[in-house]
Amino acid sequence: MSGSWIGVIVRFVVSALVLMLVGYLIPGISVAGFTGALIAAVVIAILGYLIELALGDKISPRSRGLVGFITAAVVIYIAQFIIPSYLSVSLLGSVLAAFVIGLVDAFIPTELR
């Protein structure tokens, strides 16, 4: 069980950092400070954890990347309506940010073996 919590923490840190970086690099996404990135990262981490719980222990690193991508794309896009003062995202911006989050999530070990 402790390994799964480490995965949640790693996903949270990666998501927050990527959102901040992508906010500076891609014109389709604007993150208003670290607070907006933290809020979106918390939601991405929680939803990713819940999806992994639903899929069970048989999820592969490649599948974690796919789960991270789908979850992040939806959450990033929807989060702009929940926290409009912190986050502004176009559809392309959310897909690009989610791609980077999913790619990093596929290669960073989020589970102790």
trRosetta pair geometry for C-beta under 8 A, 3 or more apart (Angstrom, degrees):
i j d omega theta_ij theta_ji phi_ij phi_ji
1 4 5.9 -53 -160 29 42 110
1 5 7.0 37 148 -15 68 102
2 5 5.7 -54 -155 35 41 111
2 6 6.6 45 148 -22 68 101
2 112 7.2 -5 98 25 87 137
3 6 5.6 -50 -151 32 37 114
3 7 6.7 42 149 -21 64 101
3 111 4.9 56 157 -161 114 65
3 112 3.7 -125 -110 34 109 90
3 113 7.7 106 -140 -52 150 37
4 7 5.4 -48 -154 31 38 117
4 8 6.8 41 148 -21 65 99
4 49 7.1 101 169 -144 100 100
4 52 7.5 178 -144 109 106 133
4 111 6.8 8 -85 -114 51 90
5 8 5.4 -46 -150 31 40 114
5 9 6.5 39 151 -18 67 102
6 9 5.7 -53 -150 37 34 111
6 10 6.3 35 152 -18 67 106
6 110 7.1 173 108 -174 77 54
6 111 7.4 134 75 -112 104 28
6 112 6.1 64 45 -29 149 100
7 10 5.7 -53 -143 38 31 110
7 11 6.1 31 157 -19 65 107
7 49 7.3 140 101 -101 104 89
7 52 7.5 -67 122 73 146 174
7 110 3.3 77 -134 158 90 93
7 111 5.2 4 -65 -67 126 65
8 11 5.8 -55 -146 38 28 111
8 12 6.3 33 152 -23 63 106
8 45 5.2 89 -168 176 75 107
8 46 7.6 48 -149 -83 115 43
8 48 7.7 162 -116 82 68 102
8 49 4.9 12 -96 -77 107 131
8 110 7.9 104 -30 -177 30 112
9 12 5.6 -52 -149 33 31 115
9 13 6.5 27 156 -15 65 105
9 45 7.8 56 -81 -152 18 142
10 13 6.0 -56 -148 38 31 107
10 14 6.1 27 156 -15 66 111
10 108 6.0 -166 165 135 129 127
10 109 8.0 -48 164 92 176 47
10 110 4.9 -153 70 -116 133 83
11 14 5.8 -58 -142 42 28 110
11 15 5.9 30 159 -21 65 111
11 44 6.9 -143 153 120 105 94
11 45 4.6 144 100 -116 107 83
11 48 5.4 -141 -180 78 159 151
11 49 7.5 -170 48 -52 151 86
11 68 7.1 -145 -136 -112 112 112
11 105 6.3 39 -115 -115 90 112
11 110 6.0 39 -47 -128 93 140
12 15 5.9 -57 -144 37 24 110
12 16 6.4 21 159 -16 62 108
12 41 5.2 93 -159 151 62 106
12 42 6.5 31 -131 -93 109 47
12 44 7.7 152 -105 77 52 92
12 45 4.0 -2 -73 -71 82 152
13 16 6.0 -57 -147 37 28 108
13 17 6.3 21 159 -13 64 111
13 41 7.7 85 -64 -179 12 142
14 17 6.0 -61 -146 41 27 107
14 18 6.0 22 160 -16 66 112
14 101 6.6 125 130 -141 102 75
14 104 5.2 -175 -169 119 129 133
14 105 6.5 154 106 -73 154 76
14 108 6.3 -168 -76 33 147 161
15 18 6.0 -58 -140 41 26 107
15 19 6.1 28 160 -21 63 108
15 37 7.9 168 127 178 73 83
15 40 7.1 -142 152 115 113 84
15 41 3.8 151 100 -129 109 86
15 44 4.5 174 -140 79 157 142
15 45 6.2 -139 17 -51 145 86
15 72 6.8 -157 -124 -110 109 115
15 101 5.5 40 -108 -132 73 125
16 19 5.9 -56 -147 35 26 111
16 20 6.5 25 155 -17 62 106
16 34 7.5 40 -176 -160 112 79
16 37 4.7 96 -153 143 71 104
16 38 5.6 25 -119 -90 124 52
16 40 7.8 143 -99 73 61 83
16 41 3.8 -31 -62 -56 78 162
17 20 5.8 -57 -152 36 31 110
17 21 6.3 26 154 -15 66 109
17 37 7.9 99 -52 169 17 138
18 21 5.6 -57 -144 42 33 110
18 22 5.8 28 160 -16 69 111
18 97 6.6 130 137 -164 103 80
18 100 5.1 174 -161 114 126 115
18 101 5.0 170 88 -79 160 78
18 104 6.4 -154 -70 14 136 149
19 22 5.9 -55 -135 43 26 106
19 23 6.1 37 158 -29 61 108
19 29 7.8 -116 -155 153 70 139
19 31 5.5 107 153 -78 96 154
19 36 7.8 -142 144 114 132 84
19 37 4.2 164 93 -133 123 94
19 40 5.7 139 -114 82 162 131
19 41 6.3 -128 5 -60 138 96
19 76 7.5 -170 -110 -113 109 114
19 97 6.3 49 -106 -163 63 129
19 101 7.9 23 -52 -71 76 121
20 23 5.7 -54 -150 30 26 117
20 24 7.0 18 155 -12 59 104
20 31 6.1 -107 -102 79 47 150
20 34 6.7 2 -92 -105 127 68
20 37 4.8 -6 -57 -93 84 162
21 24 6.1 -64 -160 36 32 105
21 25 6.2 7 156 -4 69 117
21 100 7.9 -127 85 143 117 157
22 25 5.8 -68 -135 48 33 100
22 26 5.1 -10 -176 15 77 117
22 29 5.6 15 129 70 100 143
22 31 7.9 83 77 -15 79 124
22 93 7.6 132 153 -170 113 84
22 96 6.7 162 -153 114 125 97
22 97 4.4 135 130 -105 167 90
22 100 6.1 -179 -72 39 125 150
23 26 7.5 -43 -92 48 14 83
23 29 5.4 -95 -102 117 58 98
23 30 6.0 85 -154 -142 93 25
23 31 3.5 -76 -96 17 153 102
23 37 7.2 -101 -17 -77 142 111
26 29 5.3 39 86 27 109 98
26 93 5.5 149 126 -127 125 84
26 96 5.4 161 -121 99 159 145
26 97 7.0 -135 42 -59 151 85
27 93 7.5 -114 91 -86 43 113
28 89 6.7 44 144 -162 80 58
28 90 3.9 -88 -159 43 97 113
28 91 7.8 -73 -175 56 132 38
28 92 4.8 -118 -117 84 167 90
28 93 2.6 -160 117 -58 100 100
28 94 7.7 -102 132 -10 116 53
28 96 6.7 109 57 26 130 128
29 76 7.5 -30 -121 174 129 126
29 87 7.8 -25 -165 -163 86 84
29 88 7.3 160 -155 90 41 58
29 89 4.8 9 -114 -114 82 80
29 90 7.1 -111 -61 25 59 72
29 93 3.5 163 -47 177 85 127
29 94 7.0 132 -86 -62 115 50
29 96 7.5 -140 -14 67 125 107
29 97 5.6 67 -54 -46 167 131
30 87 7.2 154 86 -155 63 40
30 88 4.3 2 55 58 107 100
30 89 7.5 -151 30 -68 61 51
31 36 4.7 -177 -166 94 79 124
31 37 5.1 49 -178 -61 145 89
31 40 7.6 -97 -120 15 115 141
31 86 7.0 2 -160 161 62 75
31 87 5.8 -4 -113 -107 64 76
32 35 7.4 -31 100 62 81 95
32 36 4.8 100 54 -24 70 143
32 85 6.5 -74 48 144 160 58
32 86 4.6 -127 52 -141 107 43
32 87 6.9 -116 13 -55 88 39
32 88 7.9 70 -32 -3 98 91
33 36 5.8 108 65 9 68 96
33 37 7.5 -130 112 3 43 93
33 86 7.1 -79 52 -140 88 87
34 37 5.5 -59 -151 42 41 112
34 38 6.0 45 151 -25 73 106
35 38 5.7 -54 -146 35 29 112
35 39 6.5 29 157 -19 64 104
35 86 6.0 -106 101 -125 92 129
36 39 5.9 -53 -147 34 30 110
36 40 6.4 22 158 -10 64 108
36 83 6.3 171 -128 128 83 133
36 86 2.9 175 -97 170 103 104
36 87 4.8 161 -172 -55 121 84
37 40 6.0 -59 -146 43 30 106
37 41 5.9 31 155 -22 66 113
38 41 5.6 -57 -141 39 28 112
38 42 6.4 33 158 -25 64 102
39 42 5.9 -51 -152 28 28 111
39 43 6.9 22 153 -12 61 105
39 79 7.1 148 116 -162 100 124
39 83 5.6 83 111 -41 153 168
39 86 6.3 65 36 105 137 162
39 87 7.8 -128 74 -27 115 125
40 43 5.9 -58 -153 39 34 109
40 44 6.2 34 151 -19 68 108
40 75 6.6 133 -162 136 81 105
40 76 6.1 53 -164 -107 131 66
40 79 4.8 77 -107 174 95 171
40 83 7.6 -125 -58 48 84 137
40 86 7.9 -165 -30 118 101 120
40 87 6.1 101 -55 -80 130 152
41 44 5.6 -53 -143 38 33 112
41 45 6.1 34 157 -20 66 107
42 45 5.9 -56 -147 37 28 110
42 46 6.3 23 157 -16 64 109
43 46 5.9 -56 -144 38 29 108
43 47 6.1 23 161 -12 65 111
43 75 5.1 172 119 -163 113 128
43 79 6.3 170 53 -88 154 119
44 47 6.2 -60 -143 43 25 105
44 48 6.0 26 159 -20 63 112
44 68 7.8 51 177 -151 108 73
44 71 6.0 120 -149 128 71 107
44 72 5.2 33 -133 -100 124 75
44 75 5.1 179 -82 82 73 156
44 76 7.5 23 -75 -53 118 80
44 101 7.0 -67 -176 -178 150 155
45 48 5.9 -57 -144 38 25 111
45 49 6.3 27 157 -20 62 108
46 49 5.8 -57 -150 35 29 112
46 50 6.4 27 154 -17 64 107
47 50 5.7 -54 -146 37 33 111
47 51 6.3 33 155 -19 66 105
47 71 4.8 167 113 -158 116 120
47 75 5.9 -171 25 -68 153 134
48 51 5.8 -55 -147 37 30 110
48 52 6.4 29 154 -17 64 106
48 67 6.0 112 -141 133 81 106
48 68 5.8 25 -118 -98 130 66
48 71 5.0 176 -75 79 75 167
48 72 7.9 17 -65 -49 115 80
48 105 7.6 -114 -148 -144 150 152
49 52 5.8 -56 -148 38 30 110
49 53 6.4 34 151 -22 64 104
50 53 5.5 -50 -149 33 33 114
50 54 6.5 33 152 -19 64 104
51 54 5.6 -53 -150 35 34 112
51 55 6.4 24 154 -12 66 109
51 67 5.1 171 114 -160 136 119
51 71 6.1 -131 -6 -70 149 129
52 55 5.8 -59 -142 43 33 105
52 59 5.8 -105 -139 27 81 164
52 64 7.0 22 -96 -111 116 88
52 67 6.5 109 -66 143 78 167
53 56 7.8 39 178 -69 28 32
55 58 7.2 -116 149 63 85 79
55 59 4.8 71 114 -68 128 117
55 63 7.2 -171 161 148 158 135
55 67 7.3 -107 -7 -84 151 140
56 59 6.7 152 76 -25 56 88
59 63 4.7 -128 -163 91 80 131
59 64 5.9 99 145 -60 115 79
59 67 7.2 -3 -160 -21 138 143
60 63 4.6 98 51 6 74 102
60 64 7.1 -128 99 -7 41 84
61 64 5.4 -47 -148 30 36 115
61 65 6.8 40 151 -20 63 99
61 106 5.6 95 154 -168 85 62
61 107 7.3 78 171 -86 127 28
61 109 7.7 -56 -106 -103 121 61
62 65 5.7 -50 -158 30 35 114
62 66 6.8 34 146 -16 64 103
62 106 5.9 36 -114 -147 39 114
63 66 5.4 -52 -149 37 40 112
63 67 6.1 42 151 -20 69 103
64 67 5.5 -51 -143 39 33 113
64 68 6.1 38 153 -22 64 106
64 105 5.6 -132 136 144 95 100
64 106 6.1 158 81 -102 86 53
64 110 6.5 -179 -174 36 153 129
65 68 5.6 -53 -146 37 29 114
65 69 6.4 32 153 -22 63 105
65 102 4.6 86 -179 171 69 81
65 103 6.4 51 -151 -95 118 25
65 105 5.3 158 -104 86 57 89
65 106 2.7 5 -70 -70 129 107
65 107 7.7 49 -81 -20 122 61
66 69 5.6 -51 -147 33 31 112
66 70 6.4 24 159 -12 66 106
66 102 6.6 62 -87 -160 17 126
66 106 7.9 69 -21 -85 56 112
67 70 6.2 -57 -144 40 28 104
67 71 5.9 22 161 -13 65 115
67 102 7.8 161 65 -125 41 98
67 105 7.9 -109 72 127 81 142
68 71 6.0 -61 -139 44 23 107
68 72 5.7 20 165 -17 64 116
68 98 7.6 167 134 -170 69 76
68 101 5.5 -144 159 128 109 90
68 102 4.1 161 92 -106 99 64
68 105 3.6 126 -55 57 169 161
68 106 7.2 -134 34 -44 133 72
69 72 6.1 -61 -140 40 21 106
69 73 6.2 21 163 -20 62 110
69 98 5.0 93 -156 152 57 98
69 99 6.1 36 -128 -98 108 41
69 101 7.0 158 -91 79 50 86
69 102 3.0 4 -60 -69 85 155
69 103 7.9 67 -75 -32 106 60
69 105 7.9 -153 -38 47 66 128
70 73 6.1 -56 -146 33 25 110
70 74 6.5 16 161 -9 61 110
70 98 7.6 107 -51 178 10 135
70 102 7.8 83 -5 -91 52 134
71 74 6.3 -66 -152 41 27 104
71 75 5.9 15 160 -12 67 117
71 98 7.9 171 73 -142 49 112
72 75 5.9 -61 -135 44 27 106
72 76 5.7 27 167 -21 67 111
72 94 7.8 179 135 -179 74 79
72 97 6.7 -135 153 115 117 86
72 98 3.7 161 98 -123 104 84
72 101 4.4 149 -102 74 169 145
72 102 6.4 -142 26 -46 132 87
73 76 6.2 -54 -139 35 20 107
73 77 6.4 13 162 -11 58 112
73 94 5.3 100 -152 142 61 98
73 95 5.5 32 -126 -100 115 54
73 97 7.9 150 -96 73 57 81
73 98 3.6 -38 -62 -41 74 171
74 77 6.1 -67 -152 40 25 106
74 78 6.0 12 160 -8 66 115
75 78 5.9 -62 -138 46 28 103
75 79 5.7 38 160 -34 66 109
76 79 5.8 -49 -140 27 24 117
76 80 7.5 34 157 -27 54 95
76 87 7.6 -138 -163 178 67 140
76 89 5.6 159 150 -125 93 172
76 93 7.8 -133 141 116 129 83
76 94 4.1 168 96 -136 115 94
76 97 5.5 153 -131 83 168 132
76 98 6.1 -140 12 -57 135 96
77 80 6.5 -51 -171 15 32 110
77 89 5.8 -126 -105 100 50 131
77 91 6.5 32 -114 -112 127 58
77 94 4.1 6 -61 -105 86 172
78 81 6.0 -58 -170 33 50 108
78 82 6.6 40 141 -15 76 108
79 82 5.4 -60 -146 42 43 110
79 83 5.9 -17 172 33 81 100
79 87 5.4 7 118 76 102 158
79 89 7.6 59 67 6 90 137
80 83 7.2 -72 -124 66 22 65
80 84 6.1 58 171 -103 62 63
80 87 4.7 -117 -97 110 69 97
80 88 5.8 92 -140 -116 120 30
80 89 4.7 -142 -52 25 138 94
81 84 6.5 12 -130 -63 23 96
83 86 4.4 -21 147 39 115 113
83 87 5.5 63 90 19 98 104
84 87 7.2 -90 -122 62 24 65
84 88 7.2 53 -159 -80 66 78
89 93 4.7 -148 -158 91 75 121
89 94 4.8 76 160 -59 132 93
89 97 7.5 -73 -133 12 125 141
90 93 4.4 98 49 4 77 106
90 94 7.1 -146 88 -6 41 83
91 94 6.0 -55 -151 34 30 108
91 95 6.5 27 152 -16 64 107
92 95 5.7 -56 -148 38 34 111
92 96 6.2 31 156 -17 68 107
93 96 5.9 -55 -144 38 29 108
93 97 6.2 26 159 -15 65 109
94 97 5.8 -54 -142 41 30 109
94 98 6.0 30 157 -19 64 111
95 98 5.7 -57 -143 40 27 111
95 99 6.3 36 154 -28 63 104
96 99 5.6 -48 -148 28 31 115
96 100 6.8 28 156 -14 62 102
97 100 6.0 -57 -155 36 32 108
97 101 6.4 29 150 -15 66 109
98 101 5.5 -55 -144 41 35 112
98 102 5.9 34 157 -18 68 109
99 102 5.9 -57 -144 40 26 109
99 103 6.1 29 156 -21 63 109
100 103 5.7 -53 -143 36 29 113
100 104 6.4 25 159 -13 64 106
101 104 6.1 -58 -148 40 27 106
101 105 6.0 27 154 -20 64 114
102 105 5.5 -57 -141 40 29 114
102 106 6.4 36 156 -29 64 102
103 106 5.8 -51 -152 25 29 113
103 107 7.1 3 158 0 60 108
104 107 6.4 -75 -155 45 32 96
104 108 5.8 15 161 -10 75 116
105 108 6.3 -56 -123 42 28 99
105 110 6.8 -2 -158 -34 78 137
109 112 7.9 91 144 -83 116 34
109 113 7.5 -82 -165 -11 132 106
